[in-house]
Amino acid sequence: MGSGSGSDSDSSSAAWSRARGFVVKALFLAGGALLLKRLTKSTTRWDHARAVARSLSGEKFSREQASRDPDNYFNIRMLTCRAAEMVDGSKVLYFEQAFWRTPQKPFRQRLYVVKPCPKELKCDVEVSSYAIRDAEEYKNFCDRPKDQRPLPEEVISDMGEHLTTMYLSRCDRGKRCLYEGSTPPGGFPNSWNGASYCTSDLTVLKNNEIHLWDRGYDDDGNQVWGPKSNPYEFKPTPSSSSVEDLFSPLNILPPLPINDKPIQGSFILQEQ
């Protein structure tokens, strides 16, 4: 009687072990299949466009760069947010830049249209910038409650002159960037400060860091505005600022008067 009960118990344990092994194997195979599906899922052209639009969005500063090289770079606040969506799915972003100390007074305002590159071009994402018909109405657009912003249909109708288009491609594996690109050779017409054309370079890095390099050239190819050696480096706002950051001379001292000392090769402080 006792040995029979032991035999039944051993059989039950063996059956349970087999069943458990089958369940574990099934879960492992199912998980593997799901992982393989995720790894092999192709990234669409619109996935790239959405990724670039997300990385451009948010509040970013050039504070670290200005600390390293205050003679050539200012602590600039770059603020971008979603403003509308076109019928074809293109994302329209509002973009502005201002000195860190005076964020309520942007000196540069644009509308960006982000969409996939045309299939005939060898790139992934197209980022075009447009002037705003009445830029004054859009100041601090991203800082306002949504019910106090121009409506999406108004944003699209307020899109003015086309200024530039940058064509971005995915960065090769192993590089620090995610996407990088520029305006086509020859850039776009521009007459600010003696220029005849301008070029723009854009790099999207990990952690939503953005490097932006706008430059103007005269008819002879001489650079007449924009940073000379490196792009502006905009990094997202840290979750909290330290006391040392708050009392840094970079953030306390007022910027040089724009009218008293022209900025040589640093940044565009007027509309192009």
N, C-alpha and C positions, 0 to 999 in steps of 0.2 A: 504494500500500500504506500509506504513511505517512498520506495524507489520509484513507483509509478508517478507519484506527484512530482518528484524531482525531475523525471524525464519530461513530463508535460511542461514544467517550468522552463527547462533548458530549451525545449522546442519553441516555446513562446518568445523567449529572449532572442533566439536565433532569428525567428521570423521578424521580430521588431527591429533587430539590427539591420536585416536585409531591407526592410521597408524604409528605415531611416536613411540608409545608404542610398536607396533609390531616390528619395525625396531630395537629399543633398545634391546628388548628381543632377537631378532635373533642374534644381534651382541654379546650380553652377552653369549648366548648359544654357538656361534661359538668360541668366545674367550676361554670359559671354556673348550670346546672340544680340542682346540689347546693346552691349558695349560696341560690338562690331558694327552694328547698324549706325550708331552714333559716330564712330570713327570714319565710316565710309560714306556718310551722308555728305553730299556735295554742297558747298557753300554757293548760294546764288548771287547774282549781280546785285540784287537789292539788299542781301545780307551785308555786303561790303559797304554799301551806301549808308545803311542804318548804323553800322559800326563807326564810320567816320563822323556821322552827325552826332552820335552819342559822345564821342571823344572831344569834339569841338565844344560841346555844350558845358555850361557851368562857369564858375568864377575862377580865374587863374591870374597869377601875378608873376612878374619878372624880378621879384625881390632878391632872390639869390644871385642872379646874374648882375644886378645893379650893385650888390654888395661887393662882388668880386671886381667889377670894372665900372666904378661910378663915373669915370670920365666919358664913357661911351654909351652907357645904358642907364635908363631911368627905371624906377620901380613903377611899372605900368600895370594897371588893372585891365584885364580882358574879360568881358562878360558876354556870354552867348546863350541863347535859349530858343526853343522852338516857337515859331511865330505863325506858321500856316503849313498847309500841305497842298500841293498842286494836284490837278485832276489825274495826272499820270503817276502820282505817288511820290514825286520829288519833295524833299523836306526843305522848307523855307525857315532859315534861322536868322534871328536878329543878332547883330554883332556890334559891340561898341568897345572903345578903349578910352581910358582916362588916367590921369595921374592918381596914384594911390591916395593922396591927401584930399583930392577933390573928385570923388567918384560920381558926384551929381552933375559934373560938367564934362561930359565926354567930348573929346576933340576929334574922334573918328567914329562914324556910324555907317553901317552897311547892312544889306540883306544878302545872305548867302543862300544859294540854291544847291543842294546836294543830291546827286542822282547817279545812277550807274553810267559809265562811259558808253558811248555808242559802240555797237558791236564791231564796227570796222576799225576802231582804234585799239591799240595795244595798251590798254590801261584798265583799271577797275572802277575808279570813282572820279566823278567830275565835280569840282567845287567852283561855282561861279559867283562873283561878287557884283552887286548892283548898288547904285546910289539910291537914296530915298528921296522922294519928291519933296516932302516936308519933314526934314530930319528933326526939327524942333519938337514935333508931336510925338516922336519916338524916344526922346531922352529917357533913360532909366526904364525902358520898356520891361526888362526882365525883373526889376525890383518892384514893379507895381503888382497889385492883385490882378488876377486875370480879367475881372469884370471892369477894370479901368484901363485896359490895353485896347488898341485898335483891333477890330475884329479880323479874323483870318482873311475874309474877302476884301477888307480894306487894305490889309498888308499887301496882298497880291496886286491890287490896283495902284498902290503907292510905289511899286517897284519902278525905279527910274532907269537911268542910263546903265548899260552893261559896261563894267569896268575891266574885269579880268576873268580868266578861267584857268584853273590849275587842274592838271590831269594826274591823278594819283594811282600808284600801283602797289600791290602788296610787297612788303620787304622780304628779301630772301631769308630763309631759315638761318638762325644764328645771329642775325642783326638785332640791334636794340630797338629798332623802330617796327611799327606795324604797317604803316603806309607812308609813302613819300612821293613827291612829284613837284611839278612846277608849271609855269606858263610855257607855251610853245616857244621855240626859238624866235627871237625878235620881239617877244613880249606884246604889249598892247599900247596904243597911243596914250600919251600923258604929257601935259604941258606945265605941270606944277614946278616952280622953282627952276625954270630953264631946261626942264627935261623935254625930250621928244618922245620917249617911250619908257615903259616900266616893266619890271619882271617881278614875279613872286614865287617863292619856294615855300612849300608846306610839308612838315614832317609830323606824323602822328606817332607818338611813342607810347609805351606801356604806361599804365596808371594815369591815362588821360593827359599826359604832358604834350604840349604843342610847341613846335618851333616854327616861327614865321619870319620870313625874310623878304621884305619889300624894298626894291631899289629903283631909282630913276636914273636915266642916262640921257646925255645930249646927243646931237647928231653925229658927233665924233666918237661916240662910245665912252665918253668920260662919265663916271658916276657923279651925280649932282645931289642926290639925297639918298637916305637909307643907311643902315649900318654897313661899315666897310668890310669887317672881317668875319663876322658870325651872325646868324639869325638871332632874333629875340627868343628867349626861352621862357615859356609860360607854364608854370606849374600850378596844379590845383591848390586851393586853399587848405591848409592843415586844419584838422578838427578843432584845434585850440592853439592860440598863440601864447608863447611863453612871455613872462614879464620882460625878459631880455629883449625879445623881438619888439615888444610894444614901445620900449624906450630906446631902441636903436636910433642912432643919428640919421639913418636912412629914412626913418619914418617920422622923425620929429622936424628935421630941418626942412624949410620950404624949398620947392624947386626954384631953380634960377629963373628970373623974369624972362619970359619968352621973347619979349620985344627988345630987351637990352642986350642979349647975347644969343645970336643965332646958334642953333644946334648943328654942328658939323658932323655929317655922316652918322647920325644917331637914329632919329625917328621923325616920322612925318607928323607935324603938329597942326596941319590944316587939311582941309578936304582936298583930295587930289583932283 
